[in-house]
Amino acid sequence: MILTLFVILFFLMLFVGGNRGLDSFFALLRTIIAFTINVYLVAWGLPAVPVTLIICIFCVVTVLYFQNGVNDKMHAAAISVGIVVGIVILTAGPLLWRAGIGGYNEIEQYEEISMYLSADLSISMAAVSLAAVVLGLLGAVMDTAVAITTAVNEVYVNNPQLSQRELMLSGLHVGRDILGTTVNTLFFAGLGESIMLAVLFMRNEDDLATILNSKSLFQELSGILVGGIGCLFIIPLSSILIAGFLKKSPIKFDDFSR
Amino acid sequence: MNRILKIIVLNKKRIIGLLLLLVTVFLFVYNDAFLYPKTIVRITRVENVFQEEREGPNGEIEKYYSQQLAGKVLNGSHKGKEVEISNTYSSSGIQNERYYLFDQVFVTVDSGGKQGSILGKKRDMHLVMLAVVFLVLLFSINKKQGGLIFISLLINMLIFMFVLYRYGEGDDLVLLAFIMMLVFSVFTLLFAGGFHKKTLVAIISTVLTTLLCYGIYEIVVLTGNRIPYEMMDYVVSPGDLSDLFLTGVLMGSLGAVMDVSISIAAGVSEIEKTSPDITIADLVKSIREMGYDIMGTMISVLFFTYISGGIPLVIIKIKNGYTLYHLIHFHLIFEIIRFLMGAIGIVLAIPVAGFCSALFLHSQSIRCSGKMIKENLKDIKRWMSIGRNKK
């Protein structure tokens, strides 16, 4: 089943994207391998958040620099992704920690499988959950940052006399167009994921107070909300950074050849 | 740095207003205990005592602690009284919860009103804070666009709840899901693109792509191994798990498909605006170019979003000795299928949206198709007149 779908995806990417489709496919494979390594490193007992940060750096480097080249737009994108991930860990981290995001939720706790899985693993599940939230946010944040910095760079190449402020505003303008679609993608992905949970709440006839305070809802929603916050926050940030980068350093020739 | 300071000084009023809003919301949800019928306690004293060590399956040492908590009751008949609560937690926190100073918890108080036992943490505050920060950012980036997105999210939520309600009443889920997805795409794309031809194109291509995805999914499910639905998270009733899962899968890919469709339709309509005389070959070339840019990044967005949700449980299972093969085929399978179907949707949407927008937005092809329809009509008229003559 999984293999069939994977093969279908491979051929579709090949037919629709040609050579560059193949490139994207290998980039996906790299990401999958990095992801697996991350999970196993954490499972072996290394601290979850630092390991995830290192894997994040690896993903940023491969996705941004390998796929799009080493240039100012990618520097700006990489720095803004780094800042957003840092801010999320520092601000959302304590919040999620205090909300008790880790461990089994009310429903999983009474499922058959958690009865015979050992719970004495001495890995902090709160840290693991925070790491998962950070990883979940990474893809969407990188996507938004790259879209903005490349668009602003395009504007600059066509119109080099624009001031720093005008470049920043054009970044914000592009950001507005991306905003709706990214938020929608995250929203529907979350809705599709949480349909089982919603049906369960309905069958159990839980009241609103129980649902709002349940760990299961918090675990589902926090990922989407933090992802959305990251995507929104990176729009002005990457606009400012790319405007700064383009106006301070002389234009590189490889930008013109593209 | 000076620039940022300048921006802050210029928008002083707005920033102060936003901060005030945040503080008010925070104070309200921190003190909303009176809204709840269950007893809520704010913890005012915490004492942690080391209890014992237990050995895990791979020789890990899990430390267990007992907590002596005292707190003040915030609502109900015991309001203002102090209760004692005891709790245990361990270093991993998989099956238990650690409580901190000033946490608010739901408790049941015994008849004497002195001892309580914890039912669960009060998490509405944290959830509302995240939601408010999200909304404030959404509106501060652009008021109009942010408002539109907010309204469309709200409408979609309401539709989702209504459909769940109808499903609970016993209506057929798959039929409901298809109607829901049609309504979703119409509303969301109207809010994203406005009343414009490109919106119509995006809706048509979204519907077509979703149907194609559904076809692929059904074929693969019919020919492949049985999916172990009973291993899913939050299993409800064994009867319609496959339908529920299918709905979730299609809904997840719907968002991504809509995103690709509207991007391509908007791109093509922009190209048509700036250079109306573009040939079909050039148009196809630029659609492909747009497709490349979207494909890779969108697929990685879906990958990170879907698979990361499964990490905590997967780590627990690896520690308990599950192999990678077992994990992929029995535990992570649902996340992986969701991701793969979403990715297939994205890749399929590129040619479908390109074809639809070339057909409907490209002025030359409109002229062509108009001519074709006219000629077809002529033919039909001719056939009809032949039929009449024969009589």
Boltz contact constraints between the chains, C-beta under 6 A:
constraints:
  - contact:
      token1: [A, 1]
      token2: [B, 224]
      max_distance: 6.0
  - contact:
      token1: [A, 1]
      token2: [B, 225]
      max_distance: 6.0
  - contact:
      token1: [A, 2]
      token2: [B, 336]
      max_distance: 6.0
  - contact:
      token1: [A, 4]
      token2: [B, 220]
      max_distance: 6.0
  - contact:
      token1: [A, 4]
      token2: [B, 224]
      max_distance: 6.0
  - contact:
      token1: [A, 5]
      token2: [B, 220]
      max_distance: 6.0
  - contact:
      token1: [A, 5]
      token2: [B, 340]
      max_distance: 6.0
  - contact:
      token1: [A, 9]
      token2: [B, 340]
      max_distance: 6.0
  - contact:
      token1: [A, 9]
      token2: [B, 343]
      max_distance: 6.0
  - contact:
      token1: [A, 9]
      token2: [B, 344]
      max_distance: 6.0
  - contact:
      token1: [A, 12]
      token2: [B, 347]
      max_distance: 6.0
  - contact:
      token1: [A, 13]
      token2: [B, 347]
      max_distance: 6.0
  - contact:
      token1: [A, 16]
      token2: [B, 347]
      max_distance: 6.0
  - contact:
      token1: [A, 16]
      token2: [B, 350]
      max_distance: 6.0
  - contact:
      token1: [A, 16]
      token2: [B, 351]
      max_distance: 6.0
  - contact:
      token1: [A, 17]
      token2: [B, 292]
      max_distance: 6.0
  - contact:
      token1: [A, 17]
      token2: [B, 295]
      max_distance: 6.0
  - contact:
      token1: [A, 20]
      token2: [B, 292]
      max_distance: 6.0
  - contact:
      token1: [A, 24]
      token2: [B, 295]
      max_distance: 6.0
  - contact:
      token1: [A, 24]
      token2: [B, 296]
      max_distance: 6.0
  - contact:
      token1: [A, 31]
      token2: [B, 300]
      max_distance: 6.0
  - contact:
      token1: [A, 39]
      token2: [B, 314]
      max_distance: 6.0
  - contact:
      token1: [A, 42]
      token2: [B, 315]
      max_distance: 6.0
  - contact:
      token1: [A, 43]
      token2: [B, 315]
      max_distance: 6.0
  - contact:
      token1: [A, 43]
      token2: [B, 318]
      max_distance: 6.0
  - contact:
      token1: [A, 43]
      token2: [B, 319]
      max_distance: 6.0
  - contact:
      token1: [A, 95]
      token2: [B, 126]
      max_distance: 6.0
  - contact:
      token1: [A, 99]
      token2: [B, 123]
      max_distance: 6.0
  - contact:
      token1: [A, 99]
      token2: [B, 126]
      max_distance: 6.0
  - contact:
      token1: [A, 100]
      token2: [B, 97]
      max_distance: 6.0
  - contact:
      token1: [A, 100]
      token2: [B, 121]
      max_distance: 6.0
  - contact:
      token1: [A, 102]
      token2: [B, 93]
      max_distance: 6.0
  - contact:
      token1: [A, 103]
      token2: [B, 93]
      max_distance: 6.0
  - contact:
      token1: [A, 103]
      token2: [B, 94]
      max_distance: 6.0
  - contact:
      token1: [A, 104]
      token2: [B, 95]
      max_distance: 6.0
  - contact:
      token1: [A, 107]
      token2: [B, 234]
      max_distance: 6.0
  - contact:
      token1: [A, 117]
      token2: [B, 316]
      max_distance: 6.0
  - contact:
      token1: [A, 117]
      token2: [B, 320]
      max_distance: 6.0
  - contact:
      token1: [A, 118]
      token2: [B, 56]
      max_distance: 6.0
  - contact:
      token1: [A, 118]
      token2: [B, 57]
      max_distance: 6.0
  - contact:
      token1: [A, 118]
      token2: [B, 320]
      max_distance: 6.0
  - contact:
      token1: [A, 119]
      token2: [B, 94]
      max_distance: 6.0
  - contact:
      token1: [A, 119]
      token2: [B, 95]
      max_distance: 6.0
  - contact:
      token1: [A, 120]
      token2: [B, 54]
      max_distance: 6.0
  - contact:
      token1: [A, 120]
      token2: [B, 56]
      max_distance: 6.0
  - contact:
      token1: [A, 120]
      token2: [B, 62]
      max_distance: 6.0
  - contact:
      token1: [A, 121]
      token2: [B, 56]
      max_distance: 6.0
  - contact:
      token1: [A, 121]
      token2: [B, 60]
      max_distance: 6.0
  - contact:
      token1: [A, 121]
      token2: [B, 92]
      max_distance: 6.0
  - contact:
      token1: [A, 121]
      token2: [B, 319]
      max_distance: 6.0
  - contact:
      token1: [A, 122]
      token2: [B, 60]
      max_distance: 6.0
  - contact:
      token1: [A, 122]
      token2: [B, 61]
      max_distance: 6.0
  - contact:
      token1: [A, 122]
      token2: [B, 62]
      max_distance: 6.0
  - contact:
      token1: [A, 122]
      token2: [B, 91]
      max_distance: 6.0
  - contact:
      token1: [A, 122]
      token2: [B, 92]
      max_distance: 6.0
  - contact:
      token1: [A, 123]
      token2: [B, 92]
      max_distance: 6.0
  - contact:
      token1: [A, 125]
      token2: [B, 92]
      max_distance: 6.0
  - contact:
      token1: [A, 125]
      token2: [B, 93]
      max_distance: 6.0
  - contact:
      token1: [A, 125]
      token2: [B, 94]
      max_distance: 6.0
  - contact:
      token1: [A, 128]
      token2: [B, 312]
      max_distance: 6.0
  - contact:
      token1: [A, 128]
      token2: [B, 315]
      max_distance: 6.0
  - contact:
      token1: [A, 129]
      token2: [B, 312]
      max_distance: 6.0
  - contact:
      token1: [A, 132]
      token2: [B, 308]
      max_distance: 6.0
  - contact:
      token1: [A, 132]
      token2: [B, 311]
      max_distance: 6.0
  - contact:
      token1: [A, 132]
      token2: [B, 312]
      max_distance: 6.0
  - contact:
      token1: [A, 135]
      token2: [B, 304]
      max_distance: 6.0
  - contact:
      token1: [A, 135]
      token2: [B, 308]
      max_distance: 6.0
  - contact:
      token1: [A, 136]
      token2: [B, 304]
      max_distance: 6.0
  - contact:
      token1: [A, 136]
      token2: [B, 305]
      max_distance: 6.0
  - contact:
      token1: [A, 136]
      token2: [B, 308]
      max_distance: 6.0
  - contact:
      token1: [A, 138]
      token2: [B, 304]
      max_distance: 6.0
  - contact:
      token1: [A, 139]
      token2: [B, 300]
      max_distance: 6.0
  - contact:
      token1: [A, 139]
      token2: [B, 301]
      max_distance: 6.0
  - contact:
      token1: [A, 139]
      token2: [B, 304]
      max_distance: 6.0
  - contact:
      token1: [A, 140]
      token2: [B, 301]
      max_distance: 6.0
  - contact:
      token1: [A, 143]
      token2: [B, 297]
      max_distance: 6.0
  - contact:
      token1: [A, 143]
      token2: [B, 301]
      max_distance: 6.0
  - contact:
      token1: [A, 176]
      token2: [B, 142]
      max_distance: 6.0
  - contact:
      token1: [A, 176]
      token2: [B, 145]
      max_distance: 6.0
  - contact:
      token1: [A, 180]
      token2: [B, 149]
      max_distance: 6.0
  - contact:
      token1: [A, 180]
      token2: [B, 192]
      max_distance: 6.0
  - contact:
      token1: [A, 181]
      token2: [B, 259]
      max_distance: 6.0
  - contact:
      token1: [A, 183]
      token2: [B, 149]
      max_distance: 6.0
  - contact:
      token1: [A, 184]
      token2: [B, 188]
      max_distance: 6.0
  - contact:
      token1: [A, 184]
      token2: [B, 255]
      max_distance: 6.0
  - contact:
      token1: [A, 185]
      token2: [B, 255]
      max_distance: 6.0
  - contact:
      token1: [A, 185]
      token2: [B, 256]
      max_distance: 6.0
  - contact:
      token1: [A, 185]
      token2: [B, 259]
      max_distance: 6.0
  - contact:
      token1: [A, 187]
      token2: [B, 153]
      max_distance: 6.0
  - contact:
      token1: [A, 188]
      token2: [B, 251]
      max_distance: 6.0
  - contact:
      token1: [A, 188]
      token2: [B, 254]
      max_distance: 6.0
  - contact:
      token1: [A, 188]
      token2: [B, 255]
      max_distance: 6.0
  - contact:
      token1: [A, 189]
      token2: [B, 252]
      max_distance: 6.0
  - contact:
      token1: [A, 189]
      token2: [B, 255]
      max_distance: 6.0
  - contact:
      token1: [A, 189]
      token2: [B, 305]
      max_distance: 6.0
  - contact:
      token1: [A, 191]
      token2: [B, 251]
      max_distance: 6.0
  - contact:
      token1: [A, 192]
      token2: [B, 248]
      max_distance: 6.0
  - contact:
      token1: [A, 192]
      token2: [B, 251]
      max_distance: 6.0
  - contact:
      token1: [A, 192]
      token2: [B, 252]
      max_distance: 6.0
  - contact:
      token1: [A, 195]
      token2: [B, 247]
      max_distance: 6.0
  - contact:
      token1: [A, 195]
      token2: [B, 248]
      max_distance: 6.0
  - contact:
      token1: [A, 196]
      token2: [B, 234]
      max_distance: 6.0
  - contact:
      token1: [A, 197]
      token2: [B, 234]
      max_distance: 6.0
  - contact:
      token1: [A, 198]
      token2: [B, 164]
      max_distance: 6.0
  - contact:
      token1: [A, 199]
      token2: [B, 236]
      max_distance: 6.0
  - contact:
      token1: [A, 200]
      token2: [B, 234]
      max_distance: 6.0
  - contact:
      token1: [A, 200]
      token2: [B, 236]
      max_distance: 6.0
  - contact:
      token1: [A, 202]
      token2: [B, 164]
      max_distance: 6.0
  - contact:
      token1: [A, 202]
      token2: [B, 168]
      max_distance: 6.0
  - contact:
      token1: [A, 203]
      token2: [B, 236]
      max_distance: 6.0
  - contact:
      token1: [A, 209]
      token2: [B, 36]
      max_distance: 6.0
  - contact:
      token1: [A, 212]
      token2: [B, 124]
      max_distance: 6.0
  - contact:
      token1: [A, 213]
      token2: [B, 122]
      max_distance: 6.0
  - contact:
      token1: [A, 213]
      token2: [B, 123]
      max_distance: 6.0
  - contact:
      token1: [A, 213]
      token2: [B, 124]
      max_distance: 6.0
  - contact:
      token1: [A, 218]
      token2: [B, 123]
      max_distance: 6.0
  - contact:
      token1: [A, 218]
      token2: [B, 127]
      max_distance: 6.0
  - contact:
      token1: [A, 225]
      token2: [B, 130]
      max_distance: 6.0
  - contact:
      token1: [A, 225]
      token2: [B, 134]
      max_distance: 6.0
  - contact:
      token1: [A, 228]
      token2: [B, 134]
      max_distance: 6.0
  - contact:
      token1: [A, 229]
      token2: [B, 133]
      max_distance: 6.0
  - contact:
      token1: [A, 229]
      token2: [B, 134]
      max_distance: 6.0
  - contact:
      token1: [A, 232]
      token2: [B, 137]
      max_distance: 6.0
  - contact:
      token1: [A, 232]
      token2: [B, 141]
      max_distance: 6.0
  - contact:
      token1: [A, 235]
      token2: [B, 141]
      max_distance: 6.0
